[in-house]
């Protein structure tokens, strides 16, 4: 039985250029040379806010470029605002409490316990249209499922 091969003479799942995007991601994404994440579209609020901040500091804003996902998938994580329900291998979707509000986030890794014995984790989330990366303790985190609405948390 003949194998189906892509135009690069590889099996489709082996070819980084022909392989389909993981569930929840787009085949082509938006990046800048100075950015740390990839975005779904040029109009992403987090992307535009990042460029505004660069301008306000007197920096040079990088051009926005549309590239194949395979070019950046292993070099940088997705924008949490653009891809709120995508969790790369080894990460977990979560809710992050910041400023009294719950935000969709991505738990990248547990870092250990603090002096009070609480677990701490490196997380990424979007707050005020900017992707934030910080280490928070377990009091500010809840597990999240794809498509899940904001958590209702008892204050008792």
C-alpha positions in Angstrom: 0.0 0.0 0.0 1.6 3.3 -1.0 2.1 6.0 1.6 0.7 9.4 1.1 3.5 11.9 1.1 3.5 15.7 1.1 5.1 17.8 -1.6 8.3 17.7 0.5 8.3 13.9 0.2 7.6 13.4 3.9 4.7 11.8 5.7 2.2 14.7 6.4 2.5 14.4 10.2 6.3 14.5 9.9 6.6 17.6 7.8 6.7 20.9 9.8 5.4 22.8 6.8 2.5 20.5 5.8 1.4 19.3 9.2 -2.0 20.7 10.3 -2.0 23.1 13.2 -2.7 21.8 16.7 -6.4 22.0 17.7 -7.2 25.6 18.8 -4.4 27.3 16.8 -4.3 28.9 13.3 -2.1 27.7 10.4 -0.7 31.2 10.0 0.0 33.6 12.9 1.2 37.1 13.5 4.5 38.0 15.1 7.0 40.9 15.5 10.7 40.6 15.9 10.6 42.2 19.3 7.6 40.2 20.6 7.7 37.2 22.9 4.4 35.5 21.8 2.4 34.8 18.6 -1.0 36.3 17.8 -4.1 35.2 15.8 -4.4 38.6 14.0 -2.9 42.0 13.5 -5.7 43.6 15.4 -5.0 41.8 18.7 -5.5 44.3 21.6 -2.5 42.9 23.5 -0.2 43.3 20.4 -1.4 46.9 19.8 -1.0 47.8 23.4 2.6 46.3 23.4 3.4 48.5 20.4 1.9 51.6 22.1 4.2 50.9 25.1 7.3 50.6 22.9 6.4 53.9 21.2 5.8 55.7 24.5 9.2 54.6 25.8 10.8 56.0 22.6 11.6 52.6 21.1 11.3 51.4 17.6 8.2 49.4 16.9 8.9 46.2 15.0 6.9 45.4 11.8 4.1 42.9 12.1 4.6 39.8 10.0 2.3 36.9 9.1 4.2 33.6 9.3 3.4 29.9 9.2 2.7 28.6 12.7 5.3 26.0 12.3 8.0 28.7 12.1 7.3 30.0 15.7 5.4 27.2 17.5 8.4 25.9 19.3 10.1 29.3 19.9 7.4 31.3 21.6 4.1 30.7 23.3 0.7 31.8 22.0 -0.9 35.1 23.1 -3.4 34.2 25.9 -5.9 36.8 24.6 -5.8 35.4 21.0 -5.8 31.7 22.0 -7.4 31.5 25.4 -8.3 27.8 25.2 -5.0 26.5 23.9 -2.5 24.9 26.3 0.8 23.8 24.9 2.1 20.4 26.1 3.3 20.6 29.7 1.0 23.6 30.5 -2.5 23.9 31.9 -5.4 26.3 31.5 -6.1 28.3 34.6 -7.9 31.2 36.1 -5.7 34.0 37.5 -7.0 36.4 40.1 -5.3 39.8 39.7 -6.7 43.2 40.8 -9.8 41.6 42.2 -10.8 40.1 38.8 -10.4 36.6 37.4 -8.5 36.4 34.1 -8.0 33.5 31.6 -4.5 32.3 32.0 -2.0 29.6 31.3 -0.1 27.8 34.1 3.4 27.2 32.7 5.0 25.4 35.6 4.8 25.0 39.4 8.0 26.5 40.9 7.8 25.1 44.5 6.5 26.4 47.8 6.9 29.8 49.4 8.0 30.4 53.1 4.3 30.0 54.1 4.1 26.6 52.4 1.8 27.8 49.6 2.5 26.4 46.1 3.7 29.0 43.5 3.5 28.8 39.7 4.7 30.7 36.7 1.6 31.9 34.8 0.7 34.1 31.8 -2.5 36.0 31.5 -3.9 39.2 29.8 -4.7 42.1 32.0 -5.6 45.6 30.7 -4.8 44.3 27.1 -1.3 43.4 28.0 0.0 39.8 28.4 1.5 39.5 31.9 3.9 36.8 33.0 4.6 36.4 36.7 4.9 33.9 39.6 1.8 33.7 41.8 0.8 31.6 44.7 -2.0 29.1 44.7 -4.5 31.5 46.3 -4.6 33.4 43.0 -5.1 30.3 40.8 -8.0 28.0 39.9 -8.1 25.2 37.2 -10.0 26.1 34.0 -11.6 24.1 31.2 -11.7 25.3 27.5 -14.7 27.5 26.9 -15.5 27.8 30.7 -17.0 31.1 31.9 -15.5 33.1 34.8 -15.4 31.3 38.1 -18.0 32.0 40.7 -16.1 31.9 44.0 -17.5 32.1 47.4 -16.2 34.8 49.7 -17.0 32.9 52.9 
